[in-house]
Each structure stands twice: as C-alpha cells, then as structure tokens.
Amino acid sequence: MRFDPRMLPTGIEQFSLQTGEKIATSRGLVIEPTGDAHAVALDFGPGTFGMSWEWD
C-alpha cells in the first residue's frame, strides 16, 4: 500500500480470515516515512487477506 507521505494514516494493520473460521487475526504494520506499508501472506487460503487503516 502506498500513501501520500504528506498525509499518512494514524494506524494500519493486516488481517486474515481463513474460510470456516469465525474470528479474524490481525497485526499492526509499520508505515514508512515514504508512505509505504507492506503485508504478505504465504501458504494462505482459501479465505480473506487484506489491510485496513484509520485516519484521525
């Protein structure tokens, strides 16, 4: 994900929910000063994997 470095979100996290599970797992991510944030899923699926963020 890349954000404008002049207007970064206040927080960002990755989340995943395997098919058949009822509770998603999540973990906080670092937003680099350049506005970049990265998340990778290995050996994942089927299910949902993504990133969510918050603004002030």
PQR file of N, CA, C, O and H, with PARSE charges and radii, in Angstrom:
ATOM      1  N   MET A   1       0.852  -1.132   0.000 -0.4000 1.5000
ATOM      2  CA  MET A   1       0.000   0.000   0.000 -0.0000 2.0000
ATOM      3  C   MET A   1       0.917   1.217   0.000  0.5500 1.7000
ATOM      4  O   MET A   1       1.960   1.210   0.653 -0.5500 1.4000
ATOM      5  N   ARG A   2       0.540   2.242  -0.715 -0.4000 1.5000
ATOM      6  CA  ARG A   2       1.323   3.477  -0.708 -0.0000 2.0000
ATOM      7  C   ARG A   2       0.387   4.656  -0.454  0.5500 1.7000
ATOM      8  O   ARG A   2      -0.617   4.840  -1.142 -0.5500 1.4000
ATOM      9  H   ARG A   2      -0.308   2.248  -1.245  0.4000 1.0000
ATOM     10  N   PHE A   3       0.745   5.437   0.545 -0.4000 1.5000
ATOM     11  CA  PHE A   3       0.001   6.639   0.907 -0.0000 2.0000
ATOM     12  C   PHE A   3       0.836   7.869   0.579  0.5500 1.7000
ATOM     13  O   PHE A   3       2.059   7.789   0.457 -0.5500 1.4000
ATOM     14  H   PHE A   3       1.561   5.287   1.104  0.4000 1.0000
ATOM     15  N   ASP A   4       0.177   8.983   0.442 -0.4000 1.5000
ATOM     16  CA  ASP A   4       0.879  10.255   0.255 -0.0000 2.0000
ATOM     17  C   ASP A   4       1.654  10.538   1.542  0.5500 1.7000
ATOM     18  O   ASP A   4       1.048  10.608   2.611 -0.5500 1.4000
ATOM     19  H   ASP A   4      -0.816   9.048   0.542  0.4000 1.0000
ATOM     20  N   PRO A   5       2.977  10.704   1.469 -0.5600 1.5000
ATOM     21  CA  PRO A   5       3.771  10.920   2.689  0.2800 2.0000
ATOM     22  C   PRO A   5       3.374  12.178   3.457  0.5500 1.7000
ATOM     23  O   PRO A   5       3.702  12.312   4.636 -0.5500 1.4000
ATOM     24  N   ARG A   6       2.675  13.094   2.804 -0.4000 1.5000
ATOM     25  CA  ARG A   6       2.247  14.327   3.489 -0.0000 2.0000
ATOM     26  C   ARG A   6       0.974  14.123   4.298  0.5500 1.7000
ATOM     27  O   ARG A   6       0.586  14.989   5.083 -0.5500 1.4000
ATOM     28  H   ARG A   6       2.409  12.986   1.847  0.4000 1.0000
ATOM     29  N   MET A   7       0.311  12.958   4.104 -0.4000 1.5000
ATOM     30  CA  MET A   7      -0.944  12.696   4.826 -0.0000 2.0000
ATOM     31  C   MET A   7      -1.058  11.203   5.117  0.5500 1.7000
ATOM     32  O   MET A   7      -1.797  10.481   4.447 -0.5500 1.4000
ATOM     33  H   MET A   7       0.626  12.255   3.466  0.4000 1.0000
ATOM     34  N   LEU A   8      -0.311  10.751   6.130 -0.4000 1.5000
ATOM     35  CA  LEU A   8      -0.286   9.326   6.471 -0.0000 2.0000
ATOM     36  C   LEU A   8      -1.428   8.973   7.416  0.5500 1.7000
ATOM     37  O   LEU A   8      -1.828   9.802   8.233 -0.5500 1.4000
ATOM     38  H   LEU A   8       0.289  11.338   6.674  0.4000 1.0000
ATOM     39  N   PRO A   9      -1.963   7.747   7.318 -0.5600 1.5000
ATOM     40  CA  PRO A   9      -2.970   7.305   8.284  0.2800 2.0000
ATOM     41  C   PRO A   9      -2.366   7.231   9.681  0.5500 1.7000
ATOM     42  O   PRO A   9      -1.146   7.180   9.840 -0.5500 1.4000
ATOM     43  N   THR A  10      -3.227   7.225  10.683 -0.4000 1.5000
ATOM     44  CA  THR A  10      -2.751   7.144  12.066 -0.0000 2.0000
ATOM     45  C   THR A  10      -2.407   5.714  12.461  0.5500 1.7000
ATOM     46  O   THR A  10      -1.666   5.504  13.422 -0.5500 1.4000
ATOM     47  H   THR A  10      -4.218   7.266  10.554  0.4000 1.0000
ATOM     48  N   GLY A  11      -2.927   4.736  11.744 -0.4000 1.5000
ATOM     49  CA  GLY A  11      -2.629   3.336  12.027 -0.0000 2.0000
ATOM     50  C   GLY A  11      -2.999   2.458  10.856  0.5500 1.7000
ATOM     51  O   GLY A  11      -3.882   2.798  10.068 -0.5500 1.4000
ATOM     52  H   GLY A  11      -3.529   4.906  10.964  0.4000 1.0000
ATOM     53  N   ILE A  12      -2.318   1.316  10.740 -0.4000 1.5000
ATOM     54  CA  ILE A  12      -2.590   0.364   9.669 -0.0000 2.0000
ATOM     55  C   ILE A  12      -2.343  -1.041  10.205  0.5500 1.7000
ATOM     56  O   ILE A  12      -1.433  -1.255  11.005 -0.5500 1.4000
ATOM     57  H   ILE A  12      -1.601   1.040  11.380  0.4000 1.0000
ATOM     58  N   GLU A  13      -3.160  -2.000   9.757 -0.4000 1.5000
ATOM     59  CA  GLU A  13      -2.968  -3.377  10.168 -0.0000 2.0000
ATOM     60  C   GLU A  13      -3.319  -4.320   9.025  0.5500 1.7000
ATOM     61  O   GLU A  13      -4.074  -3.977   8.116 -0.5500 1.4000
ATOM     62  H   GLU A  13      -3.899  -1.825   9.106  0.4000 1.0000
ATOM     63  N   GLN A  14      -2.748  -5.518   9.100 -0.4000 1.5000
ATOM     64  CA  GLN A  14      -3.127  -6.573   8.162 -0.0000 2.0000
ATOM     65  C   GLN A  14      -4.106  -7.477   8.884  0.5500 1.7000
ATOM     66  O   GLN A  14      -4.052  -7.614  10.106 -0.5500 1.4000
ATOM     67  H   GLN A  14      -2.134  -5.796   9.839  0.4000 1.0000
ATOM     68  N   PHE A  15      -5.001  -8.094   8.126 -0.4000 1.5000
ATOM     69  CA  PHE A  15      -5.947  -9.025   8.728 -0.0000 2.0000
ATOM     70  C   PHE A  15      -6.104 -10.236   7.829  0.5500 1.7000
ATOM     71  O   PHE A  15      -5.872 -10.165   6.622 -0.5500 1.4000
ATOM     72  H   PHE A  15      -5.045  -7.983   7.133  0.4000 1.0000
ATOM     73  N   SER A  16      -6.500 -11.348   8.428 -0.4000 1.5000
ATOM     74  CA  SER A  16      -6.763 -12.559   7.661 -0.0000 2.0000
ATOM     75  C   SER A  16      -7.886 -13.336   8.331  0.5500 1.7000
ATOM     76  O   SER A  16      -8.032 -13.332   9.553 -0.5500 1.4000
ATOM     77  H   SER A  16      -6.689 -11.406   9.409  0.4000 1.0000
ATOM     78  N   LEU A  17      -8.665 -13.998   7.503 -0.4000 1.5000
ATOM     79  CA  LEU A  17      -9.752 -14.840   7.969 -0.0000 2.0000
ATOM     80  C   LEU A  17      -9.809 -16.050   7.060  0.5500 1.7000
ATOM     81  O   LEU A  17     -10.193 -15.950   5.895 -0.5500 1.4000
ATOM     82  H   LEU A  17      -8.546 -14.001   6.510  0.4000 1.0000
ATOM     83  N   GLN A  18      -9.423 -17.190   7.602 -0.4000 1.5000
ATOM     84  CA  GLN A  18      -9.468 -18.436   6.845 -0.0000 2.0000
ATOM     85  C   GLN A  18     -10.921 -18.855   6.680  0.5500 1.7000
ATOM     86  O   GLN A  18     -11.735 -18.643   7.579 -0.5500 1.4000
ATOM     87  H   GLN A  18      -9.111 -17.271   8.549  0.4000 1.0000
ATOM     88  N   THR A  19     -11.253 -19.447   5.536 -0.4000 1.5000
ATOM     89  CA  THR A  19     -12.603 -19.940   5.312 -0.0000 2.0000
ATOM     90  C   THR A  19     -12.973 -20.928   6.413  0.5500 1.7000
ATOM     91  O   THR A  19     -12.197 -21.830   6.732 -0.5500 1.4000
ATOM     92  H   THR A  19     -10.592 -19.619   4.805  0.4000 1.0000
ATOM     93  N   GLY A  20     -14.144 -20.757   6.985 -0.4000 1.5000
ATOM     94  CA  GLY A  20     -14.611 -21.629   8.061 -0.0000 2.0000
ATOM     95  C   GLY A  20     -14.314 -21.110   9.450  0.5500 1.7000
ATOM     96  O   GLY A  20     -14.898 -21.597  10.418 -0.5500 1.4000
ATOM     97  H   GLY A  20     -14.773 -20.025   6.726  0.4000 1.0000
ATOM     98  N   GLU A  21     -13.425 -20.136   9.584 -0.4000 1.5000
ATOM     99  CA  GLU A  21     -13.132 -19.549  10.889 -0.0000 2.0000
ATOM    100  C   GLU A  21     -14.098 -18.410  11.162  0.5500 1.7000
ATOM    101  O   GLU A  21     -14.616 -17.790  10.234 -0.5500 1.4000
ATOM    102  H   GLU A  21     -12.950 -19.741   8.798  0.4000 1.0000
ATOM    103  N   LYS A  22     -14.337 -18.138  12.435 -0.4000 1.5000
ATOM    104  CA  LYS A  22     -15.267 -17.073  12.798 -0.0000 2.0000
ATOM    105  C   LYS A  22     -14.572 -15.817  13.291  0.5500 1.7000
ATOM    106  O   LYS A  22     -15.186 -14.751  13.338 -0.5500 1.4000
ATOM    107  H   LYS A  22     -13.916 -18.642  13.189  0.4000 1.0000
ATOM    108  N   ILE A  23     -13.296 -15.925  13.663 -0.4000 1.5000
ATOM    109  CA  ILE A  23     -12.563 -14.782  14.208 -0.0000 2.0000
ATOM    110  C   ILE A  23     -11.349 -14.498  13.323  0.5500 1.7000
ATOM    111  O   ILE A  23     -10.540 -15.386  13.050 -0.5500 1.4000
ATOM    112  H   ILE A  23     -12.798 -16.791  13.625  0.4000 1.0000
ATOM    113  N   ALA A  24     -11.239 -13.252  12.882 -0.4000 1.5000
ATOM    114  CA  ALA A  24     -10.098 -12.839  12.064 -0.0000 2.0000
ATOM    115  C   ALA A  24      -8.894 -12.572  12.958  0.5500 1.7000
ATOM    116  O   ALA A  24      -9.049 -12.166  14.109 -0.5500 1.4000
ATOM    117  H   ALA A  24     -11.896 -12.531  13.104  0.4000 1.0000
ATOM    118  N   THR A  25      -7.705 -12.798  12.433 -0.4000 1.5000
ATOM    119  CA  THR A  25      -6.486 -12.420  13.129 -0.0000 2.0000
ATOM    120  C   THR A  25      -5.968 -11.129  12.499  0.5500 1.7000
ATOM    121  O   THR A  25      -6.206 -10.864  11.321 -0.5500 1.4000
ATOM    122  H   THR A  25      -7.580 -13.128  11.497  0.4000 1.0000
ATOM    123  N   SER A  26      -5.265 -10.337  13.290 -0.4000 1.5000
ATOM    124  CA  SER A  26      -4.718  -9.082  12.768 -0.0000 2.0000
ATOM    125  C   SER A  26      -3.419  -8.754  13.477  0.5500 1.7000
ATOM    126  O   SER A  26      -3.142  -9.251  14.568 -0.5500 1.4000
ATOM    127  H   SER A  26      -5.073 -10.553  14.248  0.4000 1.0000
ATOM    128  N   ARG A  27      -2.627  -7.905  12.833 -0.4000 1.5000
ATOM    129  CA  ARG A  27      -1.405  -7.409  13.468 -0.0000 2.0000
ATOM    130  C   ARG A  27      -1.098  -6.045  12.885  0.5500 1.7000
ATOM    131  O   ARG A  27      -1.359  -5.779  11.712 -0.5500 1.4000
ATOM    132  H   ARG A  27      -2.853  -7.501  11.947  0.4000 1.0000
ATOM    133  N   GLY A  28      -0.541  -5.186  13.722 -0.4000 1.5000
ATOM    134  CA  GLY A  28      -0.188  -3.835  13.302 -0.0000 2.0000
ATOM    135  C   GLY A  28       0.979  -3.846  12.329  0.5500 1.7000
ATOM    136  O   GLY A  28       1.857  -4.706  12.402 -0.5500 1.4000
ATOM    137  H   GLY A  28      -0.329  -5.403  14.675  0.4000 1.0000
ATOM    138  N   LEU A  29       0.977  -2.888  11.427 -0.4000 1.5000
ATOM    139  CA  LEU A  29       2.053  -2.739  10.452 -0.0000 2.0000
ATOM    140  C   LEU A  29       2.719  -1.377  10.623  0.5500 1.7000
ATOM    141  O   LEU A  29       2.162  -0.465  11.232 -0.5500 1.4000
ATOM    142  H   LEU A  29       0.264  -2.190  11.368  0.4000 1.0000
ATOM    143  N   VAL A  30       3.910  -1.267  10.076 -0.4000 1.5000
ATOM    144  CA  VAL A  30       4.655  -0.012  10.103 -0.0000 2.0000
ATOM    145  C   VAL A  30       4.417   0.728   8.791  0.5500 1.7000
ATOM    146  O   VAL A  30       4.472   0.135   7.714 -0.5500 1.4000
ATOM    147  H   VAL A  30       4.362  -2.008   9.581  0.4000 1.0000
ATOM    148  N   ILE A  31       4.154   2.021   8.893 -0.4000 1.5000
ATOM    149  CA  ILE A  31       4.078   2.878   7.709 -0.0000 2.0000
ATOM    150  C   ILE A  31       5.405   3.618   7.618  0.5500 1.7000
ATOM    151  O   ILE A  31       5.754   4.394   8.507 -0.5500 1.4000
ATOM    152  H   ILE A  31       4.109   2.503   9.768  0.4000 1.0000
ATOM    153  N   GLU A  32       6.129   3.377   6.555 -0.4000 1.5000
ATOM    154  CA  GLU A  32       7.420   4.038   6.359 -0.0000 2.0000
ATOM    155  C   GLU A  32       7.205   5.536   6.111  0.5500 1.7000
ATOM    156  O   GLU A  32       6.136   5.930   5.646 -0.5500 1.4000
ATOM    157  H   GLU A  32       5.845   2.747   5.833  0.4000 1.0000
ATOM    158  N   PRO A  33       8.188   6.364   6.410 -0.5600 1.5000
ATOM    159  CA  PRO A  33       8.065   7.807   6.154  0.2800 2.0000
ATOM    160  C   PRO A  33       7.765   8.125   4.684  0.5500 1.7000
ATOM    161  O   PRO A  33       7.229   9.188   4.369 -0.5500 1.4000
ATOM    162  N   THR A  34       8.111   7.203   3.799 -0.4000 1.5000
ATOM    163  CA  THR A  34       7.826   7.387   2.371 -0.0000 2.0000
ATOM    164  C   THR A  34       6.358   7.130   2.046  0.5500 1.7000
ATOM    165  O   THR A  34       5.913   7.416   0.934 -0.5500 1.4000
ATOM    166  H   THR A  34       8.546   6.340   4.054  0.4000 1.0000
ATOM    167  N   GLY A  35       5.594   6.588   3.011 -0.4000 1.5000
ATOM    168  CA  GLY A  35       4.181   6.287   2.803 -0.0000 2.0000
ATOM    169  C   GLY A  35       3.912   4.842   2.448  0.5500 1.7000
ATOM    170  O   GLY A  35       2.764   4.485   2.183 -0.5500 1.4000
ATOM    171  H   GLY A  35       5.955   6.355   3.914  0.4000 1.0000
ATOM    172  N   ASP A  36       4.932   3.994   2.433 -0.4000 1.5000
ATOM    173  CA  ASP A  36       4.777   2.590   2.059 -0.0000 2.0000
ATOM    174  C   ASP A  36       4.471   1.721   3.275  0.5500 1.7000
ATOM    175  O   ASP A  36       5.004   1.945   4.362 -0.5500 1.4000
ATOM    176  H   ASP A  36       5.865   4.284   2.648  0.4000 1.0000
ATOM    177  N   ALA A  37       3.600   0.721   3.076 -0.4000 1.5000
ATOM    178  CA  ALA A  37       3.317  -0.315   4.069 -0.0000 2.0000
ATOM    179  C   ALA A  37       3.169  -1.625   3.309  0.5500 1.7000
ATOM    180  O   ALA A  37       2.602  -1.654   2.216 -0.5500 1.4000
ATOM    181  H   ALA A  37       3.167   0.539   2.193  0.4000 1.0000
ATOM    182  N   HIS A  38       3.679  -2.709   3.887 -0.4000 1.5000
ATOM    183  CA  HIS A  38       3.691  -3.995   3.192 -0.0000 2.0000
ATOM    184  C   HIS A  38       3.086  -5.095   4.056  0.5500 1.7000
ATOM    185  O   HIS A  38       3.235  -5.097   5.278 -0.5500 1.4000
ATOM    186  H   HIS A  38       4.140  -2.686   4.774  0.4000 1.0000
ATOM    187  N   ALA A  39       2.394  -6.039   3.393 -0.4000 1.5000
ATOM    188  CA  ALA A  39       1.873  -7.244   4.039 -0.0000 2.0000
ATOM    189  C   ALA A  39       1.954  -8.373   3.021  0.5500 1.7000
ATOM    190  O   ALA A  39       1.676  -8.174   1.838 -0.5500 1.4000
ATOM    191  H   ALA A  39       2.273  -6.037   2.401  0.4000 1.0000
ATOM    192  N   VAL A  40       2.336  -9.556   3.485 -0.4000 1.5000
ATOM    193  CA  VAL A  40       2.479 -10.718   2.609 -0.0000 2.0000
ATOM    194  C   VAL A  40       1.819 -11.917   3.286  0.5500 1.7000
ATOM    195  O   VAL A  40       1.957 -12.112   4.494 -0.5500 1.4000
ATOM    196  H   VAL A  40       2.562  -9.718   4.446  0.4000 1.0000
ATOM    197  N   ALA A  41       1.106 -12.712   2.504 -0.4000 1.5000
ATOM    198  CA  ALA A  41       0.515 -13.946   3.006 -0.0000 2.0000
ATOM    199  C   ALA A  41       1.160 -15.117   2.264  0.5500 1.7000
ATOM    200  O   ALA A  41       1.084 -15.197   1.038 -0.5500 1.4000
ATOM    201  H   ALA A  41       0.994 -12.554   1.523  0.4000 1.0000
ATOM    202  N   LEU A  42       1.790 -16.017   3.005 -0.4000 1.5000
ATOM    203  CA  LEU A  42       2.392 -17.220   2.426 -0.0000 2.0000
ATOM    204  C   LEU A  42       1.583 -18.433   2.845  0.5500 1.7000
ATOM    205  O   LEU A  42       1.123 -18.514   3.984 -0.5500 1.4000
ATOM    206  H   LEU A  42       1.851 -15.951   4.001  0.4000 1.0000
ATOM    207  N   ASP A  43       1.410 -19.367   1.940 -0.4000 1.5000
ATOM    208  CA  ASP A  43       0.656 -20.592   2.228 -0.0000 2.0000
ATOM    209  C   ASP A  43      -0.707 -20.276   2.837  0.5500 1.7000
ATOM    210  O   ASP A  43      -1.111 -20.882   3.829 -0.5500 1.4000
ATOM    211  H   ASP A  43       1.784 -19.301   1.015  0.4000 1.0000
ATOM    212  N   PHE A  44      -1.405 -19.326   2.236 -0.4000 1.5000
ATOM    213  CA  PHE A  44      -2.690 -18.860   2.749 -0.0000 2.0000
ATOM    214  C   PHE A  44      -3.810 -19.246   1.798  0.5500 1.7000
ATOM    215  O   PHE A  44      -3.639 -19.239   0.579 -0.5500 1.4000
ATOM    216  H   PHE A  44      -1.077 -18.834   1.430  0.4000 1.0000
ATOM    217  N   GLY A  45      -4.946 -19.578   2.367 -0.4000 1.5000
ATOM    218  CA  GLY A  45      -6.148 -19.714   1.567 -0.0000 2.0000
ATOM    219  C   GLY A  45      -6.797 -21.065   1.741  0.5500 1.7000
ATOM    220  O   GLY A  45      -6.171 -22.000   2.240 -0.5500 1.4000
ATOM    221  H   GLY A  45      -5.085 -19.583   3.357  0.4000 1.0000
ATOM    222  N   PRO A  46      -8.030 -21.175   1.339 -0.5600 1.5000
ATOM    223  CA  PRO A  46      -8.874 -20.067   0.900  0.2800 2.0000
ATOM    224  C   PRO A  46      -9.302 -19.209   2.090  0.5500 1.7000
ATOM    225  O   PRO A  46      -9.336 -19.673   3.230 -0.5500 1.4000
ATOM    226  N   GLY A  47      -9.619 -17.983   1.808 -0.4000 1.5000
ATOM    227  CA  GLY A  47     -10.023 -17.055   2.846 -0.0000 2.0000
ATOM    228  C   GLY A  47      -9.878 -15.628   2.382  0.5500 1.7000
ATOM    229  O   GLY A  47      -9.829 -15.354   1.183 -0.5500 1.4000
ATOM    230  H   GLY A  47      -9.591 -17.606   0.882  0.4000 1.0000
ATOM    231  N   THR A  48      -9.807 -14.716   3.339 -0.4000 1.5000
ATOM    232  CA  THR A  48      -9.692 -13.286   3.062 -0.0000 2.0000
ATOM    233  C   THR A  48      -8.430 -12.749   3.723  0.5500 1.7000
ATOM    234  O   THR A  48      -8.164 -13.033   4.891 -0.5500 1.4000
ATOM    235  H   THR A  48      -9.846 -14.939   4.313  0.4000 1.0000
ATOM    236  N   PHE A  49      -7.660 -11.978   2.979 -0.4000 1.5000
ATOM    237  CA  PHE A  49      -6.442 -11.347   3.496 -0.0000 2.0000
ATOM    238  C   PHE A  49      -6.453  -9.909   3.016  0.5500 1.7000
ATOM    239  O   PHE A  49      -6.749  -9.648   1.850 -0.5500 1.4000
ATOM    240  H   PHE A  49      -7.876 -11.747   2.031  0.4000 1.0000
ATOM    241  N   GLY A  50      -6.135  -8.979   3.893 -0.4000 1.5000
ATOM    242  CA  GLY A  50      -6.137  -7.585   3.464 -0.0000 2.0000
ATOM    243  C   GLY A  50      -5.475  -6.666   4.469  0.5500 1.7000
ATOM    244  O   GLY A  50      -4.857  -7.104   5.439 -0.5500 1.4000
ATOM    245  H   GLY A  50      -5.894  -9.192   4.840  0.4000 1.0000
ATOM    246  N   MET A  51      -5.626  -5.377   4.207 -0.4000 1.5000
ATOM    247  CA  MET A  51      -5.086  -4.326   5.079 -0.0000 2.0000
ATOM    248  C   MET A  51      -6.205  -3.331   5.352  0.5500 1.7000
ATOM    249  O   MET A  51      -7.045  -3.064   4.492 -0.5500 1.4000
ATOM    250  H   MET A  51      -6.128  -5.022   3.419  0.4000 1.0000
ATOM    251  N   SER A  52      -6.198  -2.793   6.557 -0.4000 1.5000
ATOM    252  CA  SER A  52      -7.139  -1.727   6.896 -0.0000 2.0000
ATOM    253  C   SER A  52      -6.373  -0.616   7.591  0.5500 1.7000
ATOM    254  O   SER A  52      -5.336  -0.864   8.206 -0.5500 1.4000
ATOM    255  H   SER A  52      -5.515  -3.010   7.255  0.4000 1.0000
ATOM    256  N   TRP A  53      -6.875   0.600   7.496 -0.4000 1.5000
ATOM    257  CA  TRP A  53      -6.174   1.737   8.081 -0.0000 2.0000
ATOM    258  C   TRP A  53      -7.185   2.730   8.624  0.5500 1.7000
ATOM    259  O   TRP A  53      -8.367   2.695   8.282 -0.5500 1.4000
ATOM    260  H   TRP A  53      -7.718   0.801   6.996  0.4000 1.0000
ATOM    261  N   GLU A  54      -6.683   3.629   9.491 -0.4000 1.5000
ATOM    262  CA  GLU A  54      -7.516   4.660  10.127 -0.0000 2.0000
ATOM    263  C   GLU A  54      -6.906   6.029   9.903  0.5500 1.7000
ATOM    264  O   GLU A  54      -5.687   6.189   9.845 -0.5500 1.4000
ATOM    265  H   GLU A  54      -5.723   3.657   9.769  0.4000 1.0000
ATOM    266  N   TRP A  55      -7.776   7.002   9.781 -0.4000 1.5000
ATOM    267  CA  TRP A  55      -7.368   8.411   9.705 -0.0000 2.0000
ATOM    268  C   TRP A  55      -7.777   9.087  11.006  0.5500 1.7000
ATOM    269  O   TRP A  55      -8.647   8.581  11.714 -0.5500 1.4000
ATOM    270  H   TRP A  55      -8.767   6.871   9.828  0.4000 1.0000
ATOM    271  N   ASP A  56      -7.175  10.201  11.328 -0.4000 1.5000
ATOM    272  CA  ASP A  56      -7.578  10.969  12.520 -0.0000 2.0000
ATOM    273  C   ASP A  56      -9.027  11.351  12.447  0.5500 1.7000
ATOM    274  O   ASP A  56      -9.541  11.998  13.359 -0.5500 1.4000
ATOM    275  H   ASP A  56      -6.468  10.613  10.753  0.4000 1.0000
TER
END
